[in-house]
Amino acid sequence: MQLTVVLAAATLAAAAAPRPAAHYVWPAPSSLKDKEASVAIKSWSDADASCSGLNVDAFLNSYKAKTGKDLPRSDIVAPSPTQVYVPNPASCSPVAPKAKRAVAPVDFKLSCAVKTKVAKAADLDGVDESYTLEVSETGAVITAPTDIGAKYALQTLSQLITKDGNVVLASIKDSPVYPYRGLMLDTSRNFFPVSDIKRTIDGLAAAKLNVFHWHIYDSQSFPIKWDTYPQLDAVKFKNADGSLKEYTKEDIKDVVAYAFARGVRVIPEFELPGHNAVFAAIDAKLVAALNHSPWDCTSGLPYCNAMPANTSVGTDNWSTSVWWGRQYCNQPPCGQLDIANNLDAAVDLVDKLVGEVGSWFEDPYLHVGHDEINPRVYGVVKDTDDHPNHRAFDQILPAFERKLVGILQKYNKKLAAWDELAWDNVPSYNKTHPKYDANAVSYNSVELIPKDSMIAVWDQFYLNENLYEQIADAGFTNVVSSHNNYWYFDCSAGVKWCTQDFERGDRDATGEYVLYPNHTWHNWTTVYNYDPRAGLSAKAAATIQGGFASLWSETIKRHNLDRFIFPRAGALAERLWSNIKKDATTEPRLNRFRQSLINEYKIASADLKFLGQEKTVYRTEWCDTNLDSPAQKTVEWGFPGQPVKSGNGSAMEGWGFMSIPNDYCKIASTYKTNDLVYTVPEVSAYDF
């Protein structure tokens, strides 16, 4: 879809617009008819309260942030319409000099015609988000099939307010290209309180992103207060006063309700059966390879030099090091749900987790993880075998998947999972294929998984877009993308594993941001320019329902959360809502949207030139209390938050192979996580 802009003659009742209406709106609407005029407003009215409860606060807060004044209501309505939207209006904002106006300010009338009001959060899946917005010199008329579309219309209207408080006149007809548009936030490696999550949801809603994917627990922590298993308190992080960092049932329901009021779905991720070290707090038998140390041994001496040389794949041969041998997990602490030796106990735990904690989330989908499951943990691959047979899981995972599918059906949940669950005999398993991946192991579960399951694609190191084709060929019809080369928001100067060779460090001749090798930042242009359907067959393209950014939090604390999400989430939003190509207006429009995030939502957004540079490399909060644990000793390469120096003091460049083990957590001794807090940003003057 390409934005359609039509110019219309200005009406006599309004002043000339300072610039085209299309410059004000983010993400770009499907169709915009520019009236080339603006009107000064002195008050607002909604005589029949038709817009009550939708998103009027976005309009009012935008006016106040730009003028420093409240916009009074002129009509008398009892009771006054309840507003539910923006919780943090700016108390002070730069006030532009008043321009001379040829037309007296008007009372701006709002009118909303909505056919259907969405009753509950579960109904947001597949909801009609379209709307029309007619802005004239007397007011705004909104028409939408659902109240979700009407909320978006009022959000758009809020953007049409100029920096001096005029409203730009236009006719807009709008709907999204992709129905699924979101952000994943990991709250397990580092904890973020409900206030941070709500502020993030405010920003998603402002950008018309409609999914908050909550990666709520992992091997590092289980930040959920689950009364059935109080033992899990032992694997929660703590505040400075010693209290537990956790989300109660009431907290979770509050987040779900808060998001629903803004048209945002909350899809929880219950990571299974990998990354499950936390469940050993309940019963050690539930977890295999708990706290295996050294946890990686991907290469280097002295831990890995006893294994035979890697000779299986062409140039992947570095002396006596072994690429994958003896690796039990991708980060400490190790541990996977023991579905090989204690299947019944594991399934019973999962049944309780889905039935109890899962019921606190209203969305029909429940994401069940399934990334990076290691067969070595279950004893079906030898430590000395660097290239396991890709059928190693044949007798293990299918038994678990059958039970899991039944549990989800029992509790009326639809399955969502990472793309590994949909792999089977893809080209990476063919040793003669140029994209052969020696470490890939099929889960042998493709035929057991409902074909309408949501498959979240991330792992495209080797297959790239071919992976979409393979998943489509396997019969799956509901694919969402979070391509790690483009939409992983944790990629930064401290995250070498997601480094891309094409990223160099500044703008190139065309004005694109690119980054220096080994110092990766998926800048806003990288995010914006990726179209997941580009280059695909019609069959594969039809399966893609949208996408989401992923923010894994190994290197993220409260103080830098906002700047790692915004404004890049805005860039993602226009890709998924509008699906248009970047042009000369894109950057100034995005920058104005960034200013609105700061002034109207108190979001500490980065500027567009920010390239992810942080003063230090941060670690998961697990490191705060495991500085001297053997489990954190590593000779790993390219791991998120990798230290700047190797164990012997030399710089870690290239692949970063080392001969002396590092202390993975050592750098965590240089800061205190609880001292790193969110700070309300200073106001930012609007450009126009």
Residue pairs with C-beta under 8 A, 6 or more apart in sequence:
1 30
1 177
1 578
1 579
1 580
2 580
2 581
3 22
3 28
3 29
3 30
3 31
3 32
3 578
3 580
4 30
4 31
4 32
5 20
5 22
5 32
5 33
5 34
6 31
6 32
6 33
6 34
7 33
7 34
7 36
8 33
8 34
8 35
8 36
8 171
9 35
9 36
10 16
10 17
10 35
10 36
10 37
10 169
11 35
11 37
11 136
11 137
11 169
13 39
13 103
13 137
13 138
14 35
14 37
14 38
14 39
14 103
14 137
14 169
15 37
15 38
15 39
15 40
15 101
15 102
15 103
15 166
16 36
16 37
16 38
17 34
17 35
17 36
17 37
17 38
17 168
17 169
18 38
18 162
18 166
18 688
19 688
20 34
20 36
21 32
21 34
21 35
21 36
21 160
21 168
21 169
21 170
22 28
22 32
22 34
22 585
23 585
23 588
23 589
23 592
23 688
24 159
24 160
24 162
24 168
24 589
24 592
24 688
25 32
25 156
25 159
25 160
25 172
25 589
26 159
26 207
26 570
26 573
26 574
26 589
26 590
26 592
26 593
27 207
27 208
27 570
27 573
27 574
27 577
27 578
28 574
28 577
28 578
28 580
28 589
29 156
29 172
29 173
29 174
29 578
30 173
30 174
30 175
30 578
31 172
31 173
31 174
32 170
32 171
32 172
33 170
33 171
33 172
34 170
35 135
35 136
35 169
35 170
35 171
36 169
37 137
37 168
37 169
38 162
38 166
38 167
38 168
38 169
39 103
39 105
39 106
39 108
39 137
39 166
39 167
39 169
40 101
40 103
40 104
40 105
40 106
40 165
40 166
41 63
41 71
41 105
41 106
41 107
41 108
41 165
41 166
41 167
42 72
42 105
42 106
42 107
43 71
43 72
43 73
43 74
43 107
43 108
44 59
44 60
44 71
44 72
44 73
44 74
44 107
44 108
44 109
44 110
45 73
45 74
45 75
45 107
45 108
45 109
45 110
45 139
46 52
46 56
46 73
46 75
46 77
46 81
46 109
46 110
46 111
46 112
47 75
47 77
47 109
48 111
49 77
49 81
50 110
50 111
50 112
50 113
50 114
51 81
51 110
51 111
51 112
51 142
51 150
51 154
52 81
52 82
52 83
53 81
53 82
53 83
53 84
53 147
54 112
54 114
54 147
54 150
54 151
54 154
55 85
55 150
55 151
55 152
55 153
55 154
55 155
55 158
56 81
56 83
56 85
56 110
56 154
57 83
57 84
57 85
57 86
57 89
58 85
58 86
58 154
58 155
58 157
58 158
58 206
58 600
59 110
59 154
59 157
59 158
59 161
60 70
60 71
60 83
60 89
61 86
61 89
61 90
61 158
61 600
62 158
62 159
62 161
62 596
62 600
63 69
63 70
63 71
63 161
63 165
64 70
64 71
64 89
64 90
64 93
65 89
65 90
65 93
65 596
65 599
65 600
65 683
66 93
66 95
66 96
66 161
66 162
66 163
66 164
66 165
66 599
66 686
67 93
67 95
67 96
67 164
67 165
68 92
68 93
68 94
68 95
69 165
73 80
74 107
84 261
85 151
85 205
85 261
85 262
86 202
86 600
86 601
87 198
87 202
88 199
88 202
88 601
88 602
89 600
90 599
90 600
90 602
90 683
92 683
93 599
93 683
94 683
94 685
94 686
96 163
96 164
96 686
97 164
98 164
99 164
103 137
106 137
106 138
108 138
108 139
108 140
108 167
109 138
109 139
109 140
110 139
110 140
110 142
111 139
111 140
111 141
111 142
112 142
112 144
112 150
112 153
112 154
113 141
113 142
113 143
113 144
114 142
114 144
114 145
114 146
114 147
114 149
114 150
115 144
115 145
115 146
116 145
116 146
116 147
117 146
117 147
118 124
118 127
118 146
118 147
118 148
120 260
120 362
121 256
121 257
121 259
121 260
121 265
121 266
121 362
121 363
122 362
122 363
122 364
124 148
124 210
124 260
124 263
124 264
124 265
124 363
125 265
125 363
125 364
125 365
126 179
127 146
127 148
127 263
128 144
128 145
128 146
128 148
128 149
128 175
129 146
129 148
129 149
129 152
129 175
129 176
129 179
129 208
129 210
129 263
130 144
130 145
130 149
130 173
130 174
130 175
131 142
131 143
131 144
131 149
131 150
131 152
131 153
131 156
131 172
131 173
131 174
131 175
132 142
132 143
132 144
132 153
132 171
132 172
132 173
132 174
133 140
133 141
133 142
133 153
133 156
133 157
133 170
133 171
133 172
133 174
134 140
134 141
134 142
134 143
134 171
134 172
135 157
135 160
135 167
135 168
135 169
135 170
135 171
135 172
136 169
137 169
140 157
140 167
142 150
142 153
142 154
142 157
144 150
144 152
144 153
148 263
149 175
151 205
151 262
151 263
152 174
152 208
152 263
153 172
153 174
155 205
155 206
155 208
156 172
156 174
157 167
158 596
158 600
159 593
159 596
160 167
160 168
160 170
161 167
161 168
162 168
162 688
163 685
163 686
163 687
163 688
176 208
176 576
176 577
177 576
177 577
177 578
177 579
178 544
178 545
178 546
178 547
178 576
178 577
178 579
179 545
179 546
180 210
180 211
180 480
180 545
180 546
180 547
180 548
180 576
181 208
181 209
181 210
181 211
181 546
181 547
181 548
181 572
181 573
181 576
181 577
182 204
182 209
182 210
182 211
182 212
182 213
182 265
182 267
182 480
182 546
182 547
182 548
182 549
183 200
183 204
183 209
183 211
183 212
183 213
183 489
183 548
183 549
183 550
183 551
183 565
183 569
183 572
184 213
184 214
184 215
184 269
184 482
184 548
184 549
184 550
184 551
185 192
185 197
185 200
185 212
185 213
185 214
185 215
185 551
185 553
185 565
186 215
186 218
186 550
186 551
186 552
186 553
186 556
187 197
187 214
187 215
187 216
187 217
187 223
187 247
187 553
188 215
188 216
188 217
188 218
188 219
188 220
188 221
188 222
188 223
188 271
188 553
189 218
189 220
189 221
189 552
189 553
189 554
189 556
189 620
189 621
189 622
190 553
190 554
190 556
190 557
190 558
190 618
190 620
190 621
190 673
191 221
191 223
191 237
191 245
191 621
192 553
192 558
192 561
193 245
193 558
194 247
194 251
194 254
194 255
195 678
196 558
196 561
196 678
197 212
197 214
197 255
198 255
198 258
199 562
199 601
199 602
199 603
199 678
200 212
200 561
200 562
200 565
201 212
201 255
201 258
201 259
201 262
201 264
202 262
202 601
202 603
203 562
203 565
203 566
203 569
203 597
203 601
203 603
203 605
204 210
204 211
204 212
204 262
204 264
204 569
205 262
205 263
205 264
206 593
206 596
206 597
206 600
206 601
207 569
207 570
207 572
207 573
207 593
208 573
208 577
209 264
209 569
209 572
209 573
209 576
210 263
210 264
210 265
211 264
211 265
211 267
211 548
212 255
212 259
212 264
212 265
212 266
212 267
213 267
213 269
213 367
213 548
213 550
214 255
214 266
214 267
214 268
214 269
215 269
215 271
215 552
216 223
216 224
216 247
216 268
216 269
216 270
217 223
217 224
217 270
217 271
217 278
218 271
218 275
218 278
219 275
219 276
219 277
219 278
219 329
219 331
219 332
219 333
219 334
219 335
220 277
220 278
220 333
220 620
220 621
220 622
221 235
221 236
221 237
221 245
221 278
221 621
221 622
222 232
222 235
222 236
222 278
222 279
222 281
223 236
223 237
223 245
223 246
223 247
224 232
224 246
224 247
224 252
224 357
225 244
225 246
225 247
225 248
225 249
226 232
226 353
226 356
226 357
228 352
228 356
229 281
229 282
231 281
231 282
232 278
232 281
232 282
233 244
233 246
234 281
235 277
235 278
235 281
236 244
236 245
236 246
237 244
237 245
237 621
237 622
237 624
237 673
238 244
238 245
239 245
239 674
240 674
247 255
249 360
252 360
252 361
253 360
255 266
256 266
256 360
256 361
256 362
259 265
259 266
260 266
260 362
265 363
266 361
266 362
266 363
267 361
267 363
267 365
267 366
267 367
267 416
268 357
268 358
268 361
268 363
268 366
268 367
269 367
269 368
269 369
269 416
270 350
270 353
270 354
270 357
270 358
270 366
270 367
270 368
270 369
271 368
271 369
271 371
272 337
272 350
272 368
272 369
272 370
272 404
273 336
273 337
273 339
273 346
273 369
273 370
273 373
273 400
274 329
274 336
274 337
274 369
274 370
274 371
274 372
274 373
274 374
275 329
275 335
275 336
275 369
275 371
275 372
276 286
276 287
276 335
276 336
276 337
277 287
277 290
277 291
277 333
277 334
277 335
278 335
279 286
279 287
279 335
279 337
279 349
280 286
280 287
280 290
280 335
282 349
283 345
284 290
285 338
285 341
285 342
285 345
286 337
286 338
286 342
286 345
286 346
286 349
287 335
287 336
287 337
287 338
288 335
288 336
288 337
288 338
288 340
288 341
288 377
288 378
289 328
289 329
289 334
289 335
289 336
289 374
289 376
289 377
290 333
290 334
290 335
291 332
291 333
291 334
291 335
291 631
292 328
292 329
292 334
292 335
292 377
292 631
293 332
293 334
293 629
293 630
293 631
293 633
294 303
294 326
294 630
294 633
294 634
294 635
294 661
295 327
295 328
295 329
295 331
295 332
295 333
295 334
295 631
295 632
295 634
296 327
296 329
296 330
296 331
296 634
296 635
296 636
296 639
297 303
297 304
297 322
297 325
297 326
297 327
297 635
298 304
298 322
298 323
298 324
298 327
298 635
298 636
298 637
299 318
299 321
299 322
299 323
299 635
299 637
299 657
300 321
300 635
300 637
300 657
300 658
300 659
300 660
300 661
301 320
301 321
301 635
301 659
301 660
302 659
303 326
303 635
303 661
304 320
304 321
304 322
304 325
304 326
304 635
305 320
305 321
307 320
307 322
307 325
307 326
307 383
307 384
307 386
308 322
308 384
308 386
309 317
309 319
309 320
309 321
309 322
310 316
310 317
310 318
310 321
310 322
310 323
310 386
311 317
312 386
312 387
312 431
312 438
313 387
313 431
313 436
313 438
316 323
316 438
318 657
321 657
322 384
322 386
323 386
323 438
323 439
324 386
324 387
324 388
324 438
324 439
325 383
325 384
325 385
325 386
326 376
326 383
327 374
327 376
328 334
328 374
328 376
328 377
329 335
329 336
329 372
329 374
329 377
330 372
330 639
331 554
331 620
331 639
331 640
332 622
332 626
332 629
332 631
332 632
332 634
332 664
333 622
333 626
333 631
334 377
334 631
336 373
336 374
336 377
336 378
337 346
337 349
337 350
338 345
338 346
338 378
339 346
339 347
339 378
339 396
339 397
339 399
339 400
340 378
340 379
340 380
340 396
341 378
343 399
343 400
343 403
346 400
347 400
347 403
347 404
347 407
350 403
350 404
350 407
351 407
351 410
354 366
354 407
354 408
354 411
354 413
355 407
355 410
355 411
358 366
358 411
358 413
359 411
364 412
364 413
364 414
365 413
365 414
365 415
365 416
365 454
366 408
366 413
366 414
366 415
366 416
367 416
367 417
367 454
367 456
368 404
368 408
368 415
368 416
368 417
369 417
369 418
370 417
370 418
370 420
370 421
370 443
371 418
371 420
371 458
371 459
372 420
373 393
373 397
373 420
373 441
373 443
375 381
375 388
375 392
375 393
375 396
375 441
376 382
376 383
376 388
378 396
380 388
380 392
380 393
380 395
380 396
381 388
381 389
381 392
386 438
387 438
387 439
388 439
388 441
389 441
390 429
390 440
390 441
390 442
391 441
391 442
391 444
392 441
393 441
393 442
393 443
393 444
394 444
397 443
397 444
397 445
398 444
398 445
398 448
401 421
401 443
401 445
401 448
401 449
402 448
404 415
405 415
405 448
405 449
405 450
408 414
408 415
414 450
414 452
414 453
414 454
415 449
415 450
415 453
415 454
416 453
416 454
416 455
416 456
417 449
417 453
417 454
417 455
417 456
418 455
418 456
418 458
418 459
419 455
419 456
419 457
419 458
419 459
419 467
419 471
420 443
420 459
421 443
421 445
421 446
421 449
421 453
421 455
422 446
422 449
422 455
422 470
422 471
422 474
422 476
423 440
423 442
423 443
423 446
423 470
424 442
424 443
424 444
424 445
424 446
424 474
425 442
426 440
426 463
426 466
426 467
426 470
427 433
427 435
427 436
427 463
427 466
427 470
428 435
428 436
428 437
428 440
428 462
428 463
429 436
429 437
429 440
429 442
430 436
435 462
435 463
435 466
436 462
437 461
437 462
437 463
440 462
446 474
451 475
451 476
451 477
452 477
452 478
453 476
453 478
454 478
454 479
454 480
454 545
455 471
455 476
455 478
455 479
455 480
456 479
456 480
456 481
456 482
456 548
457 467
457 468
457 471
457 479
457 480
457 481
457 482
457 483
458 482
458 483
458 484
458 488
458 550
459 467
459 484
460 467
460 483
460 484
460 485
461 484
463 470
465 534
465 535
465 536
468 479
468 481
468 532
468 536
468 540
468 543
468 544
469 536
469 537
469 539
469 540
471 479
471 540
471 543
472 479
472 537
472 539
472 540
472 542
472 543
473 539
476 543
477 542
477 543
478 543
478 545
479 543
479 544
479 545
480 544
480 545
480 546
480 547
480 548
481 487
481 532
481 544
481 546
481 547
481 548
482 488
482 547
482 548
482 549
482 550
483 530
483 532
483 547
484 491
484 498
484 550
485 498
485 500
485 522
485 530
486 522
486 526
486 527
486 530
487 522
487 527
487 530
487 547
487 548
487 549
487 550
487 572
488 498
488 522
488 549
488 550
488 552
489 522
489 549
489 550
489 551
489 564
489 565
489 568
489 569
490 498
490 550
490 551
490 552
490 553
490 554
490 555
490 556
490 564
490 640
491 498
491 499
491 520
491 521
491 522
491 612
492 520
492 521
492 555
492 564
492 612
492 613
492 614
493 519
493 520
493 521
493 611
493 612
493 613
493 614
494 555
494 614
494 617
494 618
494 640
494 641
494 642
495 520
495 554
495 555
495 640
495 641
495 642
496 518
496 520
496 637
496 638
496 639
496 642
496 652
496 656
497 638
497 639
497 640
497 642
498 520
498 522
498 640
499 517
499 518
499 519
499 520
499 638
500 515
500 520
501 517
502 514
503 514
503 515
503 516
503 517
503 520
503 521
503 526
504 514
504 515
504 516
504 517
505 514
505 515
505 516
505 519
505 611
506 513
506 514
507 513
507 514
508 514
512 525
512 529
513 523
513 524
513 525
513 526
513 611
515 521
515 523
515 611
518 653
518 654
520 612
521 611
521 612
522 568
523 568
523 611
524 567
524 568
524 570
524 571
524 590
524 608
525 571
525 582
527 549
527 568
527 571
527 572
527 575
528 571
528 572
528 574
528 575
528 582
528 586
529 575
529 582
530 575
531 575
531 579
532 544
532 547
533 541
533 544
536 544
546 576
547 572
547 575
547 576
548 572
549 565
549 568
549 569
549 572
551 564
551 565
552 640
553 620
554 618
554 619
554 620
554 640
554 641
555 614
555 617
555 618
555 619
555 640
555 641
556 564
556 618
557 618
557 673
557 676
558 676
558 677
558 678
559 676
559 677
559 678
559 679
560 614
560 618
560 676
561 678
562 603
562 604
562 605
562 606
562 678
562 681
563 604
563 605
563 606
563 610
564 606
564 612
566 594
566 597
566 603
566 605
566 606
567 590
567 591
567 593
567 594
567 597
567 605
567 606
567 608
570 590
570 593
570 594
570 597
571 590
574 580
574 586
574 590
587 608
588 687
588 688
590 608
591 607
591 608
591 687
592 686
592 687
592 688
594 605
594 607
594 608
594 684
595 684
595 685
595 686
595 687
596 686
597 603
597 605
598 604
598 605
598 681
598 682
598 683
598 684
599 683
599 684
599 686
602 680
602 681
603 681
604 678
604 679
604 680
604 681
605 681
616 667
616 670
616 671
617 641
617 642
617 643
617 644
617 667
618 641
618 667
618 668
618 671
618 676
619 641
619 664
619 665
619 667
619 668
620 641
621 673
622 665
623 632
623 664
623 665
623 668
624 668
624 672
624 673
626 632
626 665
627 663
627 665
627 666
627 668
627 669
629 665
632 663
632 664
632 665
633 661
633 662
633 663
633 664
634 661
634 662
634 663
634 664
635 647
635 658
635 660
635 661
635 662
636 642
636 662
636 664
637 652
637 655
637 656
637 657
637 658
638 655
638 656
639 664
641 667
642 652
642 656
643 652
643 662
643 664
643 666
643 667
644 651
644 652
645 651
645 652
646 652
646 656
646 658
646 660
646 662
647 658
647 660
647 661
647 662
647 663
648 658
648 659
648 660
650 658
652 658
